[in-house]
Amino acid sequence: MNNVGEIIVIDSIKCRQFNVQELMYVLKANAPIFWSWGACDFKADNVQNATFFRMTVSGHHHKGHVYIALNAFDLYDVYLTTNRGTIKQRTPEMGLYFDQLVDWIDEKVERIAEYED
């Protein structure tokens, strides 16, 4: 369940509660990168103790939703879906450390290597 090509089922994501404000601080640490994704429509089931976070993005490589959840290993699972919920990409099974989140999302949503030259 919740594999590439399937419709995301939020209730089946095995995740822990986390503070969305802290997650936003990590995501916005490099504000130009974060806002280059066209991020908007932020949603969580609870701000202080959320079990998932979703935002809509409109980047060069991906347009749709980005779901973020904290798994049992204290690592983040990220799902990139279409606007209708079909999973296009997801993080490796173990997840990402907080300091890998922005780079991984940017690589999948917006990063263009030619801009770095």
N, C-alpha and C positions, 0 to 999 in steps of 0.2 A: 504494500500500500504506500502511496505517496512516492511513486517512482516516476521517472521521466515518461511523458506520454499519457499519464493518468490525470484525472481531476484531483486537485488537492482536497484532502479531507482534514480540516484543522483539528477536529476532535481526536483524530487518531495519531497526531504528532505527539510523541512522548517527550514532554518538556517540563521544565521547572519554571517557577515564577521568577521574574526579574523586574527591575525598575526601568521603565521606558525612558525616563529622563536621563538616566545614566547611559543607556544605549544611544540616545540622541546626542549626548555629549561626545561619545566615541565616534559616531558617524560624522558629526559636524566639526571634529577636530581639525580637519582640513576642509574648510567651508567651500572654497572654489571647486574642489572635486565633488563634494556632496551635491552642491547646487547644479553642477553640470549634468547631473542625471535627470534634471527636470522633476525632481522629487516633489510630491504633493499628496494630498488626500491621506494623511497619516491616520492610522487606526490601530487601536489596541483594545483588548477587552477590559483592561484596568491600567491606569497610569502607574500606580505604585507597585502592584504585584501582577503584572501581565503574564500571560502564558504564551502570547504571540504578539508580534508587531507586523503591520503591513503598511507599505507605502506604494504609491503608483509612481512609475518612472517613465520617462520618454527619452531614452538615450539613443546613441548612434547604433548600438548593437541589439538593444532590447527595449521594447515598449510593452508595458504591462505592469504586473505587480511584483513586488519583492516581499516575501514573508521571511521573518527572522524569529527563531525560537531558541531558547537555551536548553540544551539536552542534559542528560543525566551525568555527563562527564564535565559539566561546566564549560562546554564548548558550544558555539553557535551553529545551528543548522540554518541554511539559507536556501529558499526555493524561489526560482524565477518562474512566474507563470504568465500566461496570456491574461487578458482582461476577463476571460470566461473561466479561468482557473486551471487550465491545462498546464501541467508542469513541463517547462522547456529545459531547465537545468536545475541542478541542486549541488550542494557541497558534498565532498566525500563523506562516507558513512560516519566517521569519527567527528566531523565538524571542524570549525575554525576557532582559533584563539581570537580574543577581542582585537589584538593588534593586527590580525590578518583580514578582518572584516572589510574595511574600506577598500583595500587593494583588490580583494577577490571580487567584490561587487563592481568596482570600477572597471576591472578587466572584462567582466561579462556585460556591463551595461553601456559604457561610454569610451573607455580608453582607446586612443588612436596613436599608434607608435610614432607616426610622422610628426606629431605635435611636440614630441620630446626632443627633436633635433634642433 
